[in-house]
Amino acid sequence: MGNSTIITILGSVVQQFNLYIPILFIFLGSIGNVLNIIIFRQRSLKFIPCSIYFLSSSIANIFVIYFSLFTRLLTQYAGIPTDTGSDTFCKTKYYILYSSRTLSAWLIVLAAIDRYASSSQDYRRRKFSRLSVAYSLIGIISGFIFIIYVHVLVYFKLTFIRNQYNQFVPSCLQQAGFNIYPVFSDFFFLTWYCLLPPLLMAIFGILTIKNVRTSQRRIMANNNATLKQQLKKNNQLVKMLLLQILIFIPLTLPLAMQKIYTTLTVNSVKSAYTLATDDFSAQTIALLSNAYHSINFYVYTLSARTFRVELLKIFHYHPERRIRDNHHLTNTTKRECIVRTA
Protein backbone atom coordinates (compact mmCIF):
# COMPACT_ATOMS: atom_id res chain seq x y z
CA MET A 1 0.00 0.00 0.00
CA GLY A 2 1.53 3.30 -1.12
CA ASN A 3 1.77 6.48 0.92
CA SER A 4 -0.77 8.23 -1.30
CA THR A 5 -3.32 5.49 -0.56
CA ILE A 6 -2.66 5.71 3.19
CA ILE A 7 -3.02 9.49 3.06
CA THR A 8 -6.38 9.13 1.32
CA ILE A 9 -7.59 6.52 3.83
CA LEU A 10 -6.52 8.59 6.84
CA GLY A 11 -8.21 11.66 5.40
CA SER A 12 -11.42 9.67 4.85
CA VAL A 13 -11.33 8.21 8.38
CA VAL A 14 -10.83 11.67 9.92
CA GLN A 15 -13.75 12.98 7.88
CA GLN A 16 -15.99 10.14 9.09
CA PHE A 17 -14.88 10.71 12.68
CA ASN A 18 -15.79 14.38 12.40
CA LEU A 19 -19.17 13.49 10.92
CA TYR A 20 -20.42 10.97 13.48
CA ILE A 21 -18.48 11.08 16.76
CA PRO A 22 -19.39 14.73 17.54
CA ILE A 23 -23.09 13.85 17.14
CA LEU A 24 -22.75 11.06 19.71
CA PHE A 25 -20.87 13.24 22.20
CA ILE A 26 -23.23 16.20 21.74
CA PHE A 27 -26.25 13.94 22.32
CA LEU A 28 -24.78 12.25 25.39
CA GLY A 29 -23.21 15.42 26.77
CA SER A 30 -26.23 17.69 26.34
CA ILE A 31 -28.62 15.29 28.06
CA GLY A 32 -26.10 14.24 30.70
CA ASN A 33 -24.91 17.68 31.75
CA VAL A 34 -28.44 19.11 31.89
CA LEU A 35 -29.50 16.20 34.12
CA ASN A 36 -26.40 16.77 36.26
CA ILE A 37 -27.46 20.38 36.81
CA ILE A 38 -31.01 19.33 37.74
CA ILE A 39 -29.90 16.54 40.09
CA PHE A 40 -27.26 18.55 41.91
CA ARG A 41 -29.94 21.18 42.58
CA GLN A 42 -32.11 18.64 44.42
CA ARG A 43 -32.69 19.20 48.12
CA SER A 44 -30.58 16.25 49.29
CA LEU A 45 -27.50 17.40 47.35
CA LYS A 46 -27.63 21.16 46.83
CA PHE A 47 -26.37 21.98 50.33
CA ILE A 48 -23.24 19.84 49.92
CA PRO A 49 -20.26 21.94 48.69
CA CYS A 50 -18.93 19.10 46.53
CA SER A 51 -22.24 19.04 44.61
CA ILE A 52 -21.88 22.74 43.82
CA TYR A 53 -18.49 22.07 42.24
CA PHE A 54 -19.93 19.19 40.20
CA LEU A 55 -22.86 21.36 39.09
CA SER A 56 -20.58 24.22 38.03
CA SER A 57 -18.30 21.82 36.18
CA SER A 58 -21.33 20.51 34.26
CA ILE A 59 -22.18 24.06 33.15
CA ALA A 60 -18.61 24.52 31.90
CA ASN A 61 -18.85 21.18 30.08
CA ILE A 62 -21.83 22.43 28.08
CA PHE A 63 -19.73 25.33 26.77
CA VAL A 64 -16.93 22.91 25.86
CA ILE A 65 -19.30 20.61 23.97
CA TYR A 66 -20.91 23.35 21.89
CA PHE A 67 -17.81 25.44 21.19
CA SER A 68 -15.77 22.36 20.31
CA LEU A 69 -18.08 19.73 18.84
CA PHE A 70 -21.11 21.66 17.63
CA THR A 71 -18.90 24.02 15.63
CA ARG A 72 -17.33 20.95 13.97
CA LEU A 73 -20.79 19.77 12.93
CA LEU A 74 -21.69 23.15 11.50
CA THR A 75 -18.58 22.99 9.35
CA GLN A 76 -19.01 19.34 8.29
CA TYR A 77 -22.77 19.29 7.62
CA ALA A 78 -23.77 22.87 6.88
CA GLY A 79 -20.51 24.06 5.36
CA ILE A 80 -20.37 26.98 7.79
CA PRO A 81 -16.68 27.91 8.33
CA THR A 82 -16.90 28.40 12.10
CA ASP A 83 -13.13 28.59 12.55
CA THR A 84 -12.23 30.35 9.34
CA GLY A 85 -15.20 32.54 8.50
CA SER A 86 -14.33 35.39 10.86
CA ASP A 87 -11.21 36.46 12.70
CA THR A 88 -13.39 37.64 15.60
CA PHE A 89 -15.18 34.30 15.94
CA CYS A 90 -11.85 32.48 15.63
CA LYS A 91 -10.53 34.36 18.66
CA THR A 92 -13.79 34.15 20.64
CA LYS A 93 -14.29 30.43 20.02
CA TYR A 94 -10.87 29.38 21.27
CA TYR A 95 -10.96 31.83 24.17
CA ILE A 96 -14.23 30.37 25.47
CA LEU A 97 -13.23 26.79 24.59
CA TYR A 98 -9.84 26.88 26.34
CA SER A 99 -11.24 28.76 29.34
CA SER A 100 -14.21 26.40 29.74
CA ARG A 101 -12.08 23.26 29.37
CA THR A 102 -9.65 24.48 31.99
CA LEU A 103 -12.40 25.72 34.32
CA SER A 104 -14.22 22.38 34.15
CA ALA A 105 -11.04 20.55 35.20
CA TRP A 106 -10.17 22.96 38.02
CA LEU A 107 -13.68 22.75 39.46
CA ILE A 108 -13.14 19.01 39.85
CA VAL A 109 -9.81 19.81 41.54
CA LEU A 110 -11.75 21.98 44.01
CA ALA A 111 -14.21 19.10 44.51
CA ALA A 112 -11.26 16.81 45.31
CA ILE A 113 -9.88 19.33 47.81
CA ASP A 114 -13.37 19.70 49.32
CA ARG A 115 -13.72 15.93 49.83
CA TYR A 116 -10.27 15.83 51.39
CA ALA A 117 -11.18 18.66 53.78
CA SER A 118 -14.60 17.16 54.56
CA SER A 119 -13.09 13.78 55.45
CA SER A 120 -10.28 15.25 57.54
CA GLN A 121 -10.07 14.81 61.32
CA ASP A 122 -8.76 18.37 61.62
CA TYR A 123 -11.58 20.83 62.41
CA ARG A 124 -9.75 23.72 60.71
CA ARG A 125 -9.49 21.76 57.46
CA ARG A 126 -13.15 20.72 57.62
CA LYS A 127 -14.11 24.41 57.71
CA PHE A 128 -12.97 24.56 54.07
CA SER A 129 -15.92 22.33 53.13
CA ARG A 130 -18.66 24.96 53.37
CA LEU A 131 -21.12 26.39 50.86
CA SER A 132 -19.86 29.94 51.36
CA VAL A 133 -16.32 28.79 50.59
CA ALA A 134 -17.51 26.84 47.53
CA TYR A 135 -19.34 29.82 46.02
CA SER A 136 -16.40 32.13 46.71
CA LEU A 137 -13.84 29.76 45.19
CA ILE A 138 -15.98 29.13 42.10
CA GLY A 139 -16.14 32.89 41.49
CA ILE A 140 -12.42 33.35 42.11
CA ILE A 141 -11.24 30.43 39.95
CA SER A 142 -13.65 31.37 37.13
CA GLY A 143 -12.43 34.97 37.07
CA PHE A 144 -8.80 33.89 37.28
CA ILE A 145 -9.04 31.42 34.39
CA PHE A 146 -10.90 33.78 32.09
CA ILE A 147 -8.27 36.45 32.80
CA ILE A 148 -5.21 34.24 32.19
CA TYR A 149 -6.59 33.18 28.79
CA VAL A 150 -7.03 36.74 27.51
CA HIS A 151 -3.87 36.27 25.42
CA VAL A 152 -5.92 33.99 23.12
CA LEU A 153 -8.04 37.01 22.12
CA VAL A 154 -4.87 38.86 21.14
CA TYR A 155 -2.67 36.30 19.41
CA PHE A 156 -5.05 33.86 17.72
CA LYS A 157 -5.96 34.67 14.11
CA LEU A 158 -6.85 33.14 10.76
CA THR A 159 -3.74 31.67 9.15
CA PHE A 160 -3.16 29.72 5.94
CA ILE A 161 -1.40 26.37 6.42
CA ARG A 162 -0.39 23.54 4.07
CA ASN A 163 -2.39 20.33 4.45
CA GLN A 164 -1.51 16.76 3.43
CA TYR A 165 -2.74 17.42 -0.10
CA ASN A 166 -0.22 20.24 -0.50
CA GLN A 167 -3.01 22.81 -0.46
CA PHE A 168 -3.02 26.00 1.60
CA VAL A 169 -6.19 26.17 3.69
CA PRO A 170 -7.34 28.69 6.33
CA SER A 171 -7.06 27.66 9.96
CA CYS A 172 -7.50 29.38 13.31
CA LEU A 173 -4.06 29.28 14.92
CA GLN A 174 -1.61 31.28 17.00
CA GLN A 175 -0.02 34.16 15.08
CA ALA A 176 2.89 32.78 13.08
CA GLY A 177 4.80 36.05 13.27
CA PHE A 178 5.42 35.55 16.97
CA ASN A 179 7.64 32.46 17.00
CA ILE A 180 7.69 32.28 20.79
CA TYR A 181 3.90 32.51 21.23
CA PRO A 182 2.85 29.14 19.73
CA VAL A 183 5.30 27.42 22.09
CA PHE A 184 4.09 29.51 25.04
CA SER A 185 0.41 28.90 24.18
CA ASP A 186 0.78 25.13 23.88
CA PHE A 187 2.75 24.77 27.11
CA PHE A 188 0.36 27.16 28.87
CA PHE A 189 -2.65 25.01 27.95
CA LEU A 190 -0.63 21.88 28.65
CA THR A 191 0.21 23.08 32.17
CA TRP A 192 -3.17 24.46 33.20
CA TYR A 193 -5.38 21.76 31.67
CA CYS A 194 -3.38 18.59 30.98
CA LEU A 195 -0.81 18.45 33.80
CA LEU A 196 -1.70 20.41 36.96
CA PRO A 197 -5.38 19.35 37.30
CA PRO A 198 -4.80 15.57 37.02
CA LEU A 199 -1.75 15.83 39.30
CA LEU A 200 -3.72 17.67 42.00
CA MET A 201 -6.74 15.40 41.51
CA ALA A 202 -4.55 12.35 42.07
CA ILE A 203 -2.85 13.83 45.16
CA PHE A 204 -6.07 14.88 46.90
CA GLY A 205 -7.83 11.72 45.75
CA ILE A 206 -5.21 9.58 47.51
CA LEU A 207 -5.34 11.77 50.63
CA THR A 208 -9.15 11.52 50.65
CA ILE A 209 -9.03 7.72 50.49
CA LYS A 210 -6.68 7.76 53.47
CA ASN A 211 -9.01 10.06 55.44
CA VAL A 212 -12.10 8.00 54.58
CA ARG A 213 -10.49 4.79 55.81
CA THR A 214 -9.58 6.49 59.08
CA SER A 215 -13.13 7.85 59.46
CA GLN A 216 -14.65 4.43 58.77
CA ARG A 217 -12.65 2.82 61.55
CA ARG A 218 -13.58 5.59 63.99
CA ILE A 219 -17.31 5.59 63.16
CA MET A 220 -17.61 1.79 63.21
CA ALA A 221 -16.03 1.82 66.66
CA ASN A 222 -18.57 4.41 67.91
CA ASN A 223 -21.51 2.56 66.29
CA ASN A 224 -23.34 5.86 65.63
CA ALA A 225 -26.18 5.39 63.09
CA THR A 226 -26.34 9.07 62.08
CA LEU A 227 -22.62 9.28 61.48
CA LYS A 228 -22.75 6.04 59.49
CA GLN A 229 -25.42 7.53 57.21
CA GLN A 230 -23.37 10.70 56.70
CA LEU A 231 -20.28 8.60 55.97
CA LYS A 232 -22.23 6.54 53.42
CA LYS A 233 -23.28 9.64 51.47
CA ASN A 234 -19.78 11.09 51.72
CA ASN A 235 -18.29 7.83 50.44
CA GLN A 236 -20.59 7.89 47.42
CA LEU A 237 -19.49 11.42 46.54
CA VAL A 238 -15.87 10.33 46.96
CA LYS A 239 -16.50 7.35 44.67
CA MET A 240 -18.01 9.65 42.02
CA LEU A 241 -15.01 11.94 42.28
CA LEU A 242 -12.37 9.19 42.14
CA LEU A 243 -13.95 7.52 39.12
CA GLN A 244 -14.10 10.88 37.36
CA ILE A 245 -10.40 11.40 38.08
CA LEU A 246 -9.56 7.94 36.72
CA ILE A 247 -11.37 8.82 33.48
CA PHE A 248 -9.97 12.34 33.19
CA ILE A 249 -6.31 11.30 33.34
CA PRO A 250 -6.22 8.76 30.44
CA LEU A 251 -8.39 10.99 28.25
CA THR A 252 -6.24 14.06 28.90
CA LEU A 253 -2.65 12.78 28.91
CA PRO A 254 -2.69 11.84 25.18
CA LEU A 255 -3.70 15.44 24.47
CA ALA A 256 -0.74 16.61 26.54
CA MET A 257 1.68 14.38 24.62
CA GLN A 258 0.22 15.47 21.29
CA LYS A 259 0.62 19.13 22.28
CA ILE A 260 4.26 18.54 23.23
CA TYR A 261 4.94 16.76 19.92
CA THR A 262 3.29 19.53 17.90
CA THR A 263 5.27 22.21 19.72
CA LEU A 264 8.61 20.41 19.34
CA THR A 265 8.09 19.75 15.61
CA VAL A 266 6.46 23.05 14.67
CA ASN A 267 9.45 24.16 12.56
CA SER A 268 10.15 20.74 11.03
CA VAL A 269 9.71 20.16 7.30
CA LYS A 270 7.20 17.31 7.04
CA SER A 271 6.21 15.06 4.17
CA ALA A 272 2.61 14.70 3.04
CA TYR A 273 2.50 11.30 4.75
CA THR A 274 3.72 12.75 8.08
CA LEU A 275 1.24 15.61 7.82
CA ALA A 276 -1.57 13.10 7.24
CA THR A 277 -0.63 10.91 10.22
CA ASP A 278 -0.15 13.98 12.42
CA ASP A 279 -3.57 15.30 11.44
CA PHE A 280 -5.16 11.90 12.06
CA SER A 281 -3.59 11.65 15.52
CA ALA A 282 -4.46 15.23 16.46
CA GLN A 283 -8.09 14.94 15.32
CA THR A 284 -8.62 11.58 17.04
CA ILE A 285 -7.05 12.69 20.32
CA ALA A 286 -9.01 15.97 20.29
CA LEU A 287 -12.28 14.08 19.82
CA LEU A 288 -11.47 11.62 22.60
CA SER A 289 -10.56 14.44 24.97
CA ASN A 290 -14.10 15.77 24.48
CA ALA A 291 -15.47 12.47 25.78
CA TYR A 292 -14.59 13.50 29.33
CA HIS A 293 -16.88 16.52 29.09
CA SER A 294 -19.75 14.38 27.73
CA ILE A 295 -19.88 11.29 29.96
CA ASN A 296 -19.76 12.64 33.53
CA PHE A 297 -23.47 12.02 34.09
CA TYR A 298 -23.10 8.35 33.18
CA VAL A 299 -20.07 8.03 35.46
CA TYR A 300 -22.08 9.47 38.35
CA THR A 301 -25.04 7.20 37.59
CA LEU A 302 -22.91 4.06 37.59
CA SER A 303 -20.89 4.92 40.68
CA ALA A 304 -23.32 6.40 43.24
CA ARG A 305 -26.65 5.11 44.53
CA THR A 306 -27.58 8.55 45.90
CA PHE A 307 -27.25 10.01 42.41
CA ARG A 308 -29.40 7.22 40.92
CA VAL A 309 -32.07 7.76 43.56
CA GLU A 310 -32.26 11.49 42.76
CA LEU A 311 -32.40 10.68 39.05
CA LEU A 312 -35.35 8.32 39.57
CA LYS A 313 -37.13 10.96 41.65
CA ILE A 314 -37.00 13.32 38.67
CA PHE A 315 -38.57 10.80 36.29
CA HIS A 316 -41.13 9.62 38.85
CA TYR A 317 -42.22 13.15 39.73
CA HIS A 318 -46.02 13.47 40.06
CA PRO A 319 -47.52 16.98 40.49
CA GLU A 320 -50.63 15.59 42.20
CA ARG A 321 -48.41 13.91 44.83
CA ARG A 322 -46.76 17.24 45.57
CA ILE A 323 -50.18 18.91 45.86
CA ARG A 324 -51.29 16.21 48.35
CA ASP A 325 -48.04 16.62 50.30
CA ASN A 326 -48.46 20.42 50.43
CA HIS A 327 -52.11 20.04 51.44
CA HIS A 328 -51.12 17.61 54.21
CA LEU A 329 -48.37 19.98 55.36
CA THR A 330 -50.81 22.92 55.42
CA ASN A 331 -53.38 20.97 57.48
CA THR A 332 -50.69 19.81 59.89
CA THR A 333 -49.48 23.38 60.35
CA LYS A 334 -53.03 24.60 60.98
CA ARG A 335 -53.61 21.93 63.63
CA GLU A 336 -50.36 22.86 65.34
CA CYS A 337 -51.38 26.54 65.35
CA ILE A 338 -54.79 25.66 66.86
CA VAL A 339 -53.17 23.57 69.59
CA ARG A 340 -50.71 26.34 70.41
CA THR A 341 -53.51 28.94 70.50
CA ALA A 342 -55.57 26.74 72.79
N, C-alpha and C positions, 0 to 999 in steps of 0.2 A: 504494500500500500504506500503510495507516494505521499510526499508532504502536502501537495496541493489537495489531495483527497482528504487527508486528515484535517486540514484547515477548513475545508468545506463542511465536514462532519461536525467539527467542534462549533463552527458558527451556527449550524442548524440546531445543535443541541442547546446552545445558549439561547437561541431564539425561542425554542420550545419551553425552556425553563422560564423565560421571562413572560411567556404567554399564560402558563397554567399555574405555576407555583405561587405567584403573587395573589391569584384569585383565591387559592386555598387559604393562604395566611391572612388575607383580608377578611374572609368569611369567618374563620376561626377566631381571629383577633378582635374583630368588631363585636361579635356576640360575647366572647369571653370577657373582654375588658369592661363592657357595659354591665354585664352580670356581676363582675367583681365590684364595681362601684356601688351597685344596688345592695349587694350582700354586706359589704363592709360598712354600709350605712344602717344596717339593722341594729335594733336595740341591744342585742347581746354582744355586739362587736364594736359598735361605734365609739364606745368609751374606753377602748383599749388602744394605747398609743401605737402599738405595732400595726393595728388595723388601719390607722390613719396613714401610715407610711405606705402600706400595700395599696390603699385606695389612691393615693397621690401618684404612685408609680404606675398604676393602671391608666390614669389620665394621661401621663406622659407617653405611655405605650401607644395610645390612640394617635397621638401626633406623629410618632415614629412610623406607624403603619401607613398612615395616609400620605405623609410627605416622602416616604421611601417607596412603598409598594404601589399605592394608588397612582402616583405620578408615572410609574413604569407602565401601568396598564393604559393610561391615557395616551402614552407614546406608542405602545404596541398595537392597540386596538383602534384608537381614534386618530392616530397620526398627529396628535398634538405634541409639539416639541417642548415639553415642560422644562427640560434642562437648558435647551438651546434657543428657545424662542425669545427670551428676554434676559438681558443682563441683570435686571433688578430681581426677577424671579429666581434666576440662578443663585444669586447671593442670598436671597431670603430663604429659599428652600433648604440650602445646606446649613444656614445659620440655625433655623428651627430644628432641622433633622439632627445635627450634631449636638445641639443643646438638649433636646428631648431625650436622645439616646443616653447621654451622659447623666442627665437628671434622673432618669428611670433607674439606672444602675446605682447611683449614690443614695437614692431613697431606700433601696434595699440594704445598702450599707448601714444607713441609720436604723433600719428595722433590726439588723443584726446586733448593732450596739445596744438598742433598746432591750432586746431579749437577753443580752448579756447582763445589762444593768438590772432588769427585772428579776432575774434568777440569782442575783448576787446576795450573799449574806450580809454585805456591808450596807447599812442604812443610807449612807451618803450616796452610794452608787445607785441604789434603788430610786432615789429622788429624781434621777435622770429620766426614769420611765413614767412621765406624766404627760397629760394631754397638752398642757400649756407649753411644755418643752417641745413636744412634737410639732405643734403649730408654728412655734417660733423657728425651729430648725428647718422646717420645710420652706418657710419664707426666706430664711437666710441662704440656704443652699441653692434655692431656685434663683434668687437674685445674683448670687456669686457666679453660678454657671452661665447664666445668660450674659453676664458682664465679660467673663473671660473668653467667650467665643465671639466677641464683637469684631475681632480681627478677620473673621470669615466675611463679614459685610464689606470689608475694605479690600481684601486681597483676592477674593474669588471673582472670576470673570469668565466670559465665553472665550474659548481658545480652540484653534484648529489643530488637531493631532492626526497622525498617520495611523490608519488601522491595518489589519492583517491583509487587506486587499490592496494595499498601497494607495489608498484614497485618503484625502484629507477631509475630516469630518469635524463639525463643531462639538465641543464638549465643555462642560462646566468644571473648570479646574482652578488651582491656585495660579496666580499670575506668573508666567514663565520668566518675565523680566527680573524677578527677584529670586535669584538662585537659592538663597538661603531659606526663603519662606516655605517652599514645598516640603523641605526637610523638617523645618520647625513645625509646620502644620500637622504632618503625619505623626511625628513623635509626640506632639501635644495631645492629639486625639488618642494615640496609643497609650500614653501615660494616664490620662484622666478617664478613659473608658475601658481599655483592654487590660491594664495592669493593676492600677491602684484599687479599683473596686473589688475584683476577685480576690486580691491579696488580703484586703481588710475583711471581706466576707468570710474568707477561710479562717483568719485569725480569730475573729469574734465568734464564728460558728463553733470552733473547737473549744473556746473558753466557755461558751454557753452550755455545750454538752457536759463539760466538767462541772459547772454550777448546778445543772439540772440533776446530775447523779448525786451530788452532795445533798441537794434539797430532798430528793426522793428518800434517801436514807434517814434524814432527819424527820420528815413527815410520817413515814411508816413507823418510826419509833414512837412518835407522839400519838398515832392512831386517831388523828383529828379528821372527821369526815369533811368539814368545810374546806380545810386546807388541801385535802386530797382532791376535791372537786376543782379547786383553783389550779392545782398542779396539773390536773388532767387537761384543762383548757390551755394552760401555758405550754404544755408539752406538744399539743397539737399545733399551736402557732409556731413553735420551734421546729417541728417536723416540716411544716409548710416552707419555712424559711430555708432550712438545710437542703431540702430537695430542690428548691429554686436555685440555690448557690451551686449545687452539683450540676444543674443544667446550664447555668450561665457560663461557667468556666469552660467547658468543652466547646460551646458554641461561640465563645468570644476569642479564645486563644488563637484559633486559625486566622481570624481577622487580624490579630496583632502580628502574627508571623508574615501574613501577606502584606501588611503595611510596611514592615521592616524591609521585606524583599523589594517592594516597589521603590522605596526611598533609596536603598543602596544601589539599585540598578537604573535609576532615573536618567542618568547620562550615558548609559550603555547603548551601543548600536545593536539593534535586535533584528533578527531575520523575521520573515513573515510567519514562519512556523512558531517561533518563540513568542511573537506578539499574539498569535492565536491561542497558544496554551496559557499565556499569562492572562489573557482576557477571559478564557474559560474558567480558570482558577478564581480570578477576582470576582466574576459574576456569581459563581456557585457559592463561594464563601460569603459574599454579601447577602445573598438570599437566605442562606442558613442562619446567618447572624440575626436576621429578622424573625426567625422562628421563636427566639427567646421572648420577644415582645408580643407574640401571638398566642402562646400556649400556657401562660401563667394560670389562667382560670382552671384549666384541665389538670394542672399540677396540684393546685389547691384542692380540687374536687377528689382527686385520687388519694391525697395524703392526709386529709383531716375530716373527721366525722362531724365536727362542729360546723364546718363550712358546708358539708353536704346537707345537714339538717336545715340550715338557713336557706339553702337553695331550694329544698323541697317546700319550705314554708312559702316561698315566693310563688311557686307553681300551684300550691294548694290553697292559695288565698281566696277566701269567700267573703264578699262584702256583707252578706246577711249575717255571717257569724260575728263580724266586727260590730254590726249594729246591735245584735243581741248582747254582746259583751259590754258595749257602752251603756245599753239600757239597764243591764244588771248592775253595772258599776254605779249608775245614777241612782237607782233604787236603793242600793246599799248605802250610798252616801246620805240619801234623804233619811233613811231609818236611823243612821248614826246621829244625824243632826237632831231628830226628834227625841232620841234617847237623851242626848246631852242637854236639850232644852228642858226636858222633863226633870 
